Amino acid sequence: MSLGELFARSDVISIHVPLTGGTHHLINKASIERMKPKVILVNTSRGEIVHSDDLLAGLRSGHIGGAALDVFEGEKALMYKDMKHRGFDNPLVRELAAMHNVILSSHVAFYTDESVRQITKKTLENYKGFLGAVDLDPSAFVA
């Protein structure tokens, strides 16, 4: 079915696409207007796939019935930083967090036992590959 038909017929839209030129702001005012009223939107992909201002407008108007967001636009400026001295003040996140029909998580949807096993396995393989690719002289590490 076409994307327009999917938007019009779906009660829940769960986004699972990579961020590319074609998916940037895939969810925007025009696509939201084509969605079924009271649609539930789930984004565990990349924040920039959903246009934040348009999402907020859809939530405020009630056209979007709810959202579950593991990612949000602009999150890279806030994540993985020590915020204890500056504080955490982001208007988008503050408004989303205050809404009764929005669930936010902190970019952890990937975090499963299986994904941790795969990440660990790949890291060890890369490490072994590195050790095999370079000729390390153990005396170089002695002070």
C-alpha positions as YAML, in Angstrom:
chain: A
units: angstrom
residues:
- id: 1
  name: MET
  ca: [0.00, 0.00, 0.00]
- id: 2
  name: SER
  ca: [1.12, 3.55, -0.50]
- id: 3
  name: LEU
  ca: [2.46, 5.64, 2.37]
- id: 4
  name: GLY
  ca: [-0.56, 7.94, 2.07]
- id: 5
  name: GLU
  ca: [-2.92, 4.97, 2.40]
- id: 6
  name: LEU
  ca: [-0.92, 3.63, 5.34]
- id: 7
  name: PHE
  ca: [-1.24, 7.02, 7.09]
- id: 8
  name: ALA
  ca: [-4.99, 7.17, 6.43]
- id: 9
  name: ARG
  ca: [-5.75, 3.62, 7.63]
- id: 10
  name: SER
  ca: [-3.40, 3.11, 10.60]
- id: 11
  name: ASP
  ca: [-4.37, 3.47, 14.25]
- id: 12
  name: VAL
  ca: [-0.71, 3.18, 15.26]
- id: 13
  name: ILE
  ca: [2.29, 4.24, 13.19]
- id: 14
  name: SER
  ca: [5.62, 2.89, 14.39]
- id: 15
  name: ILE
  ca: [8.64, 4.30, 12.59]
- id: 16
  name: HIS
  ca: [11.56, 1.98, 11.77]
- id: 17
  name: VAL
  ca: [13.55, 3.62, 8.99]
- id: 18
  name: PRO
  ca: [17.08, 5.00, 8.73]
- id: 19
  name: LEU
  ca: [17.60, 8.75, 8.54]
- id: 20
  name: THR
  ca: [18.24, 9.66, 4.91]
- id: 21
  name: GLY
  ca: [17.45, 12.60, 2.69]
- id: 22
  name: GLY
  ca: [14.19, 10.87, 1.81]
- id: 23
  name: THR
  ca: [13.13, 10.19, 5.40]
- id: 24
  name: HIS
  ca: [14.19, 13.50, 6.99]
- id: 25
  name: HIS
  ca: [10.93, 15.05, 8.30]
- id: 26
  name: LEU
  ca: [8.95, 12.18, 6.78]
- id: 27
  name: ILE
  ca: [6.43, 12.89, 9.52]
- id: 28
  name: ASN
  ca: [5.43, 16.52, 9.06]
- id: 29
  name: LYS
  ca: [2.34, 18.71, 8.86]
- id: 30
  name: ALA
  ca: [1.26, 17.29, 5.49]
- id: 31
  name: SER
  ca: [1.69, 13.64, 6.50]
- id: 32
  name: ILE
  ca: [0.04, 14.24, 9.89]
- id: 33
  name: GLU
  ca: [-2.97, 15.79, 8.16]
- id: 34
  name: ARG
  ca: [-3.33, 12.57, 6.11]
- id: 35
  name: MET
  ca: [-3.25, 10.43, 9.26]
- id: 36
  name: LYS
  ca: [-6.29, 8.96, 10.91]
- id: 37
  name: PRO
  ca: [-7.57, 11.16, 13.76]
- id: 38
  name: LYS
  ca: [-6.27, 10.07, 17.18]
- id: 39
  name: VAL
  ca: [-3.38, 8.12, 15.62]
- id: 40
  name: ILE
  ca: [-0.65, 6.92, 17.97]
- id: 41
  name: LEU
  ca: [2.86, 7.70, 16.73]
- id: 42
  name: VAL
  ca: [5.90, 5.69, 17.86]
- id: 43
  name: ASN
  ca: [9.43, 6.71, 16.91]
- id: 44
  name: THR
  ca: [12.39, 4.53, 17.85]
- id: 45
  name: SER
  ca: [14.42, 5.34, 14.73]
- id: 46
  name: ARG
  ca: [15.92, 8.82, 14.51]
- id: 47
  name: GLY
  ca: [14.53, 12.05, 15.89]
- id: 48
  name: GLU
  ca: [14.90, 14.02, 12.66]
- id: 49
  name: ILE
  ca: [12.40, 11.77, 10.90]
- id: 50
  name: VAL
  ca: [9.64, 13.59, 12.81]
- id: 51
  name: HIS
  ca: [9.34, 17.36, 12.46]
- id: 52
  name: SER
  ca: [9.07, 18.42, 16.11]
- id: 53
  name: ASP
  ca: [6.94, 21.54, 15.68]
- id: 54
  name: ASP
  ca: [4.47, 19.65, 13.50]
- id: 55
  name: LEU
  ca: [4.32, 16.79, 16.01]
- id: 56
  name: LEU
  ca: [3.59, 19.25, 18.81]
- id: 57
  name: ALA
  ca: [0.88, 20.94, 16.74]
- id: 58
  name: GLY
  ca: [-0.72, 17.53, 16.06]
- id: 59
  name: LEU
  ca: [-0.62, 16.62, 19.75]
- id: 60
  name: ARG
  ca: [-1.96, 20.01, 20.85]
- id: 61
  name: SER
  ca: [-4.87, 19.83, 18.40]
- id: 62
  name: GLY
  ca: [-5.69, 16.25, 19.38]
- id: 63
  name: HIS
  ca: [-5.25, 14.95, 15.83]
- id: 64
  name: ILE
  ca: [-2.39, 12.84, 17.15]
- id: 65
  name: GLY
  ca: [-3.86, 10.89, 20.04]
- id: 66
  name: GLY
  ca: [-0.51, 10.05, 21.60]
- id: 67
  name: ALA
  ca: [3.17, 9.55, 20.99]
- id: 68
  name: ALA
  ca: [5.89, 7.27, 22.30]
- id: 69
  name: LEU
  ca: [9.30, 8.70, 21.52]
- id: 70
  name: ASP
  ca: [12.65, 7.09, 22.19]
- id: 71
  name: VAL
  ca: [14.31, 9.73, 20.03]
- id: 72
  name: PHE
  ca: [13.59, 13.37, 19.26]
- id: 73
  name: GLU
  ca: [14.85, 16.04, 16.95]
- id: 74
  name: GLY
  ca: [17.97, 17.76, 18.24]
- id: 75
  name: GLU
  ca: [18.75, 15.14, 20.88]
- id: 76
  name: LYS
  ca: [22.43, 14.97, 19.95]
- id: 77
  name: ALA
  ca: [22.96, 18.40, 21.51]
- id: 78
  name: LEU
  ca: [21.70, 17.03, 24.84]
- id: 79
  name: MET
  ca: [22.68, 13.38, 25.06]
- id: 80
  name: TYR
  ca: [25.89, 11.92, 26.41]
- id: 81
  name: LYS
  ca: [26.89, 15.14, 28.12]
- id: 82
  name: ASP
  ca: [27.35, 16.02, 31.76]
- id: 83
  name: MET
  ca: [24.46, 18.44, 32.39]
- id: 84
  name: LYS
  ca: [24.76, 18.65, 36.18]
- id: 85
  name: HIS
  ca: [26.25, 22.15, 36.18]
- id: 86
  name: ARG
  ca: [24.23, 23.66, 33.30]
- id: 87
  name: GLY
  ca: [20.99, 21.88, 34.01]
- id: 88
  name: PHE
  ca: [18.72, 20.32, 31.46]
- id: 89
  name: ASP
  ca: [16.33, 22.79, 29.92]
- id: 90
  name: ASN
  ca: [14.94, 21.97, 26.51]
- id: 91
  name: PRO
  ca: [11.58, 23.53, 25.59]
- id: 92
  name: LEU
  ca: [10.62, 20.67, 23.26]
- id: 93
  name: VAL
  ca: [11.33, 17.94, 25.80]
- id: 94
  name: ARG
  ca: [9.74, 19.96, 28.60]
- id: 95
  name: GLU
  ca: [6.48, 20.35, 26.67]
- id: 96
  name: LEU
  ca: [6.40, 16.75, 25.50]
- id: 97
  name: ALA
  ca: [7.12, 15.48, 29.02]
- id: 98
  name: ALA
  ca: [4.24, 17.55, 30.41]
- id: 99
  name: MET
  ca: [1.70, 15.96, 28.05]
- id: 100
  name: HIS
  ca: [-0.42, 13.15, 29.49]
- id: 101
  name: ASN
  ca: [-0.46, 11.32, 26.15]
- id: 102
  name: VAL
  ca: [3.30, 11.24, 25.49]
- id: 103
  name: ILE
  ca: [5.84, 8.69, 26.67]
- id: 104
  name: LEU
  ca: [9.52, 9.62, 26.41]
- id: 105
  name: SER
  ca: [12.53, 7.38, 26.81]
- id: 106
  name: SER
  ca: [16.19, 8.27, 26.40]
- id: 107
  name: HIS
  ca: [17.29, 6.58, 23.18]
- id: 108
  name: VAL
  ca: [17.39, 3.12, 24.74]
- id: 109
  name: ALA
  ca: [14.97, 1.19, 22.52]
- id: 110
  name: PHE
  ca: [17.89, -0.73, 21.00]
- id: 111
  name: TYR
  ca: [19.07, -1.88, 24.43]
- id: 112
  name: THR
  ca: [18.20, -5.56, 24.65]
- id: 113
  name: ASP
  ca: [20.17, -8.57, 25.81]
- id: 114
  name: GLU
  ca: [20.65, -9.61, 22.19]
- id: 115
  name: SER
  ca: [21.87, -6.18, 21.03]
- id: 116
  name: VAL
  ca: [24.39, -6.00, 23.91]
- id: 117
  name: ARG
  ca: [25.65, -9.49, 22.98]
- id: 118
  name: GLN
  ca: [26.04, -8.43, 19.34]
- id: 119
  name: ILE
  ca: [27.79, -5.16, 20.25]
- id: 120
  name: THR
  ca: [30.16, -7.01, 22.60]
- id: 121
  name: LYS
  ca: [30.89, -9.70, 20.01]
- id: 122
  name: LYS
  ca: [31.59, -7.14, 17.28]
- id: 123
  name: THR
  ca: [33.80, -5.06, 19.60]
- id: 124
  name: LEU
  ca: [35.89, -8.13, 20.49]
- id: 125
  name: GLU
  ca: [36.16, -9.13, 16.83]
- id: 126
  name: ASN
  ca: [37.35, -5.61, 15.95]
- id: 127
  name: TYR
  ca: [39.88, -5.70, 18.80]
- id: 128
  name: LYS
  ca: [41.23, -9.09, 17.68]
- id: 129
  name: GLY
  ca: [41.40, -7.80, 14.11]
- id: 130
  name: PHE
  ca: [43.34, -4.76, 15.25]
- id: 131
  name: LEU
  ca: [45.81, -6.88, 17.19]
- id: 132
  name: GLY
  ca: [46.31, -9.12, 14.16]
- id: 133
  name: ALA
  ca: [46.77, -6.17, 11.80]
- id: 134
  name: VAL
  ca: [49.49, -4.36, 13.72]
- id: 135
  name: ASP
  ca: [52.82, -5.63, 14.88]
- id: 136
  name: LEU
  ca: [52.97, -4.54, 18.50]
- id: 137
  name: ASP
  ca: [56.28, -4.55, 20.32]
- id: 138
  name: PRO
  ca: [55.47, -5.22, 24.01]
- id: 139
  name: SER
  ca: [58.58, -3.28, 25.07]
- id: 140
  name: ALA
  ca: [56.98, -0.12, 23.64]
- id: 141
  name: PHE
  ca: [54.53, -0.22, 26.57]
- id: 142
  name: VAL
  ca: [57.18, -0.39, 29.29]
- id: 143
  name: ALA
  ca: [58.15, 2.92, 30.86]
...
